[in-house]
Amino acid sequence: MKLKRRWALTLGIATALLNHSAMANNTLEEVMQARGLTQKDVLAAAKTYTPTGGRDEYLAFSSGGQSGQVLVYGIPSMRILKYIGVFTPEPWQGYGFDEESKAVLAQGRVNGKDINYGDAHHPAASETAGDYDGKYLFINDKANPRIAVIDLHDFETKQIVTNPLYKSAHGGAFVTENTEYVIESAQYAAPYSKDYVPLEEFNDQYRGGVTYWKFNKEKGRIEPENSFTVELPPYSQDLSDAGKGPSSEWSFTNSFCTERYVGGIERGRPPFEAGCSAKDTDFLQMIHWKKAAELVAAGKAKNINGMNVILMETAVAEGILFLVPEPKSPHGVDVTPDGSKIVINGKLDTHVSVYSFEKLMAAVDAKKFEGKDAYGIPIIAMQDVLHTQVELGLGPLHTQFDAKQCVAYTSLYVDSTIARWNYCEGKVLDKISIHYNVGHLMTMGGDTVNPDGKYLVSLNKLAIDRFNPVGPLHPQNHQLIDISGDKMELLYDMPVPLGEPHYVVAIKADKLKPAIRYQSGWNSRTNQPSAFKTRAGREKIEVTEGKVEVFGSTIRSHITPEIIEATEGDEVIIHLTNLERAQDETHGFAMYGQNVQLSIEPGKTVTTRFIADKAGVYPYYCTEFCSALHLEMQGYLLVKPKGYQATVSEGKAGAVYTKAEYDKQVATNIETQGVIDSVVGFITSQNYQDFPPVVASVEDATDQLNFAKEAKAKADAAAAKGDWQNGALWANQWWQYQVKAADIGLRAKAYLQEHGSKPVK
Amino acid sequence: MKLKRRWALTLGIATALLNHSAMANNTLEEVMQARGLTQKDVLAAAKTYTPTGGRDEYLAFSSGGQSGQVLVYGIPSMRILKYIGVFTPEPWQGYGFDEESKAVLAQGRVNGKDINYGDAHHPAASETAGDYDGKYLFINDKANPRIAVIDLHDFETKQIVTNPLYKSAHGGAFVTENTEYVIESAQYAAPYSKDYVPLEEFNDQYRGGVTYWKFNKEKGRIEPENSFTVELPPYSQDLSDAGKGPSSEWSFTNSFCTERYVGGIERGRPPFEAGCSAKDTDFLQMIHWKKAAELVAAGKAKNINGMNVILMETAVAEGILFLVPEPKSPHGVDVTPDGSKIVINGKLDTHVSVYSFEKLMAAVDAKKFEGKDAYGIPIIAMQDVLHTQVELGLGPLHTQFDAKQCVAYTSLYVDSTIARWNYCEGKVLDKISIHYNVGHLMTMGGDTVNPDGKYLVSLNKLAIDRFNPVGPLHPQNHQLIDISGDKMELLYDMPVPLGEPHYVVAIKADKLKPAIRYQSGWNSRTNQPSAFKTRAGREKIEVTEGKVEVFGSTIRSHITPEIIEATEGDEVIIHLTNLERAQDETHGFAMYGQNVQLSIEPGKTVTTRFIADKAGVYPYYCTEFCSALHLEMQGYLLVKPKGYQATVSEGKAGAVYTKAEYDKQVATNIETQGVIDSVVGFITSQNYQDFPPVVASVEDATDQLNFAKEAKAKADAAAAKGDWQNGALWANQWWQYQVKAADIGLRAKAYLQEHGSKPVK
């Protein structure tokens, strides 16, 4: 009894403790001195530091490079909030472990082979009228040309489409102004066929291309059957951008290695890097995608490997494909917010080149070309369409835009600087050093029709000496730069601990409305009710010849069922529904030796399936620390040998309980209920309904108290029959629910006190 | 010529730009107002913010939970520096993709089955004389009882050992005072045999245990043959701790579910959580590990599944195993820095209980027991050994220590608070709220004989409303607390973006000496020279019946070979050595459709192996953005059908170059060399040898310039023969190396200017 009384005391004093106000032990000056901080550092700290419970203004979605994932971080705090499993299985999320997500990854098989990673490069956020709508994110895999669709409702990957033509695709994902299409361009040229084609036939048989994947916004899925590809020469296509406003029916894709060099260093020939950058210019490829879609609808596409392909000769004949020389080995091709200009970054030039869309259209309309390439595609002369060229420095790579009229930012890889410049007047405004060797850069909404500017992130490819050393493999360094003032100011260095991001998009946080739970019994990957949804109390095990199928559940702190029996060789299928409704009450499910690890967020139903190929004992348990009795959230799969005959009679395990123990537990429970009532009393005395998180907690606590009632009824029933064993255990379970209710109630009470709730009449 | 001249200009003006000093656009007060920061927030910001290039005082090594990884972050900046692949394949690191690391993961197979995740729980740092020595890290997998060894020389996983007895092991890893042993205890009881044993035989046939894995510090590897296990009853063993100082020959392991309840909610019985927490007390299990090791040496162990096992009856007879009741369902068992006391956290009690080691020894010596458990193990009475009990609050879970005498910190799960208390005098000193539901907590060196105190990290299991929402699956929240003053102060909320950490250890950064490169041609997983090391210029392809074996290399910006030919059905084996010596110059290697993704840090040799089962064209490329010409770092695997006969004569691909183009390139190169010379002139005019990063850069740039010389020689030779094709291409390659040298030189120059170099005479 003494132990239990102490609980009550603690519940009583918790209020005072939660209100304690810590005194600062140091002055700001002392801290600055001790840590060697300048005033500028403190200002940067104040511009980025986000106190507990604070919110970031933007969420950045970054490719994870060869980790195959997408990472999400807040700006300006630069705290990484989530790694989303996309192309690579990830067990914390159960991604690639539960059958539902395995089905997504299976869509990404290449030539029938499972691919367990991706080289994720360029995320694109879905747009409406050229602005982010916060609904979907797309990301490409360069190594195995694929595009993944992530739903920003729950931050999960829902679909992967595999390009049936390419063998490499760096230039994705980019979206048209209303996300009609997701653009993916090829990179290293290869035959469209799956067959062997010798390099000697490179010019004739190897091809590039730009694919326009049709996106169905209602369904949130790409429709491969309504998608198409425009065939291109075997240049290495690189990044793309869709037009905006006046240019919105066009897309722009740059290229390198228009030399069509095929390598051969092992034969003493110069390496690819020399062969692929020998010419002073490569080609910008302009495609009228809107007309292209009409051509497909008109039956002018050829079906190759199941993809609608507009052949080059058709594209040329129909006037939807043009080339413009651009400074050599370009990376970014970026359309200005008003859609009037296209900025080209030639990595091996010192300039950015600004093309005028109006001049481009004038040349197209006048059919004024300087010639054709080897494939008959008309070439528009650079000087006919240049708005301006601006000398920025060594290695211009990618450009983003500001809210301020005509202001752009360009990354300079070799110079390790960011340049701010005016693309209307063609002049440099400011420069800032970064550390080191920036690839892409990104401003807030910087590739939309309405950039916010404000912050810029420099995605540096080398960190070298910026952080504490962690071995030969270094993190990347994302540097946050304040671009709101007259001079750019470095605010923060963020190491990327996993993967090599290539590009990031930042969406204003208030555009995102993520869910905190699913409808009960939900298959999150198909976004439909699961066929295996299980309600509380309806859990069951179906045993048929060679198969054991479990329809189970999880809720604080038990897995139902706790014992599963199977016979060696059986297929075991376990469906689990998380019955929780409370925010953040995810349960996990891991099992010894069967490679089983599930993540079951509130409401979700997931499935694991395996062959119980060896007789034995296989403990399972919850892998998310969900409650004080989490460690006790366990069970056993018992796999019997074939033809097993029990050799022992029903034995006994564990302790035996008496009436005294039952009585003691019941007394404790009554006392605990008194404490809970006092917490409930406090909450209901306040205007708690003005605080949504508290309303949710009250709902959760009420659930737990209802469970407590059910356990109490079972304890009472057992006691009435003189079954002290079950009486004591169910009384204990009743108390467990009380403890969970107290836990939730205390958090709610603290929340009210910290957020200044007021008494209600 | 014009384009090239601009490079020179830019090289010239770079200095001025790098020195630009940004003006603050806002005052601190304005920023505070705009962002709603209090003075306390600004102080916390100043205590955690780490400017570019700054170093953290501590590196924290955190378990990644069911992600199966370990993450590393800096304190106080709370920036995550690395996720280390441990139990789960991770492609960014090539972990589980190259053959060398696959061999490590294969050590962790369970019953012959590949396990592609782990439930990583408790990291332990290697110790010498009870203090961290910064050499190794150990981590357990709860789901598939395994221990991994990570070398802190390069932050890579080197070994995984699988426990042959357990089916679950939560209580690891913990080390003895000189890392003689790595301790791993069982969790959910199961038979030692791999056979089916019905739950009815739970009391007799199911077992727990504590395993002592022998660690060889010289070799950096666990020696399973020199390891042993002490058999324990089928209680759920939980955390352990090794003794220190006077108690250093002992280890302490707590337990829950000493009720030996076996579940049955699906049969209407109370769930595990009630059955496993019905009793008021569970047992602390004390083992004299030093004597146990002597018993093993004396042949008193039984070999079970290849493991030396000291049976309970032997342990009891030899006087090395004792039980002490402890408040129910405990988690942490933590030995004080001086080794004189053991702190027990009973999750369902409101107290921490402090046991006196002196009193424990007195009881052992006097053979003063209050009885025996069902397995004959002597039970020491709690009241005989208690130093004190302190009421802290709801759900005490884990305790860590301060540098200050007798000061400890305990996490309170249900209360969502941290208590600071005095374990000598038994009184509470301070409390602070955390958000929410803390599991473990951690102070700097807090489990060593010399804790630093200073900071505390609260590993909160629920984040709920702390961060911008990112869907139903929430990040964990690690809160940094300043414990240097009279009152604890919350400094920072760090979201954990991947996995659910359970425990963290923080090592003073200056104890770590990570490498930045390997010896050239190194197998990092065996820590020996690779048999497949390849030197520059010695690359080769060996073709034998059914096999193509490549001995290749990578260096900015080419992969050698650039073309690999194979025949359908061949086994393709590719060994790649990264010839770089420069810090952070990692190259990657990905190939279309073959699930190939390697990470090759400077000096490393790695291997990929696959069957080229389908004829076709398979591009490959470097996946780490290593240089301006990174995208051109590519190649092709060409897989011919069996019996393929060439049908075309040697064709032509790409462009043809003239003498004019050769001459133009050479002129550019001469001009570029002038610019490089001016950068070199600046560097060598300064005391650059006082700056190690610059010395390394100079070495790297010199490498590149030597490569440039070689390319120049080839260009000259081709030109001498009138071969303008190769002349122009090699001249371009010569320029490529110049650009890399300029890139490195510019970084070095900027470094000198930023770090106040001085002219030398």
Interface residues (C-beta under 8 A of the other chain):
Chain A: L3 R6 W7 L9 T10 L11 A14 L17 L18 H20 A22 M23 A24 N25 N26 L28 V31 M32 R35 G36 L37 T38 Q39 K40 D41 V42 L43 A44 A45 A46 K47 T48 Y49 T50 P51 T52 G53 G54 R55 D56 L59 G64 G65 Q66 S67 G68 L71 V72 Y73 G74 M78 R79 I80 L81 K82 Y83 T88 P89 E90 P91 W92 Q93 F97 V110 N111 K113 D114 I115 N116 Y117 D119 K142 A143 N144 P145 H153 D154 F155 E156 K167 S168 H170 Q187 Y188 A190 P191 K194 D195 Y196 V197 P198 L199 E200 E201 F202 N203 Y206 S236 D238 F256 C257 E259 R260 Y261 V262 G263 G264 I265 E266 R267 R269 P270 P271 F272 E273 A274 G275 C276 S277 A278 K279 D280 P327 S329 H331 K347 L348 D349 T350 H351 E391 L392 G393 L394 G395 Y413 V414 D415 S416 T417 D430 K431 I432 S433 H435 Y436 N437 G439 K461 L462 A463 I464 D465 R466 F467 N468 P469 V470 G471 P472 L473 H474 P475 Q479 D482 S484 G485 D486 K487 M488 E489 L490 Y492 D493 M494 P495 P497 L498 G499 E500 H502 A509 L512 P514 A515 I516 R517 Y518 E539 I541 S557 H558 T560 P561 E562 I563 Q583 D584 T586 G588 A590 M591 Y592 G593 Q594 N595 Q597 S599 E601 P602 G603 K604 K614 A615 G616 V617 Y618 P619 Y621 T623 E624 F625 C626 A628 L629 L631 E632 M633 Q634 G635 Y636 L638 V639 K640 P641 Y644 A646 V648 S649 E650 G651 K652 A653 G654 A655 Y657 E661 Q665 P693 A711 K714 N726 A728 L729 W730 N732 Q733 Q736 V739 A742 D743 L746 R747 A750
Chain B: L3 R6 W7 L9 T10 L11 A14 L17 L18 H20 A22 M23 A24 N25 N26 L28 V31 M32 R35 G36 L37 T38 Q39 K40 D41 V42 L43 A44 A45 A46 K47 T48 Y49 T50 P51 T52 G53 G54 R55 D56 L59 G64 G65 Q66 S67 G68 L71 V72 Y73 G74 M78 R79 I80 L81 K82 Y83 T88 P89 E90 P91 W92 Q93 F97 V110 N111 K113 D114 I115 N116 Y117 D119 K142 A143 N144 P145 H153 D154 F155 E156 K167 S168 H170 Q187 Y188 A190 P191 K194 D195 Y196 V197 P198 L199 E200 E201 F202 N203 Y206 S236 D238 F256 C257 E259 R260 Y261 V262 G263 G264 I265 E266 R267 R269 P270 P271 F272 E273 A274 G275 C276 S277 A278 K279 D280 P327 S329 H331 K347 L348 D349 T350 H351 E391 G393 L394 G395 Y413 V414 D415 S416 T417 D430 K431 I432 S433 H435 Y436 N437 G439 K461 L462 A463 I464 D465 R466 F467 N468 P469 V470 G471 P472 L473 H474 P475 Q479 D482 S484 G485 D486 K487 M488 E489 L490 Y492 D493 M494 P495 P497 L498 G499 E500 H502 A509 L512 P514 A515 I516 R517 Y518 E539 I541 S557 H558 T560 P561 E562 I563 Q583 D584 T586 G588 A590 M591 Y592 G593 Q594 N595 Q597 S599 E601 P602 G603 K604 K614 A615 G616 V617 Y618 P619 Y621 T623 E624 F625 C626 A628 L629 L631 E632 M633 Q634 G635 Y636 L638 V639 K640 P641 Y644 A646 V648 S649 E650 G651 K652 A653 G654 A655 Y657 E661 Q665 P693 A711 K714 N726 A728 L729 W730 N732 Q733 Q736 V739 A742 D743 L746 R747 A750
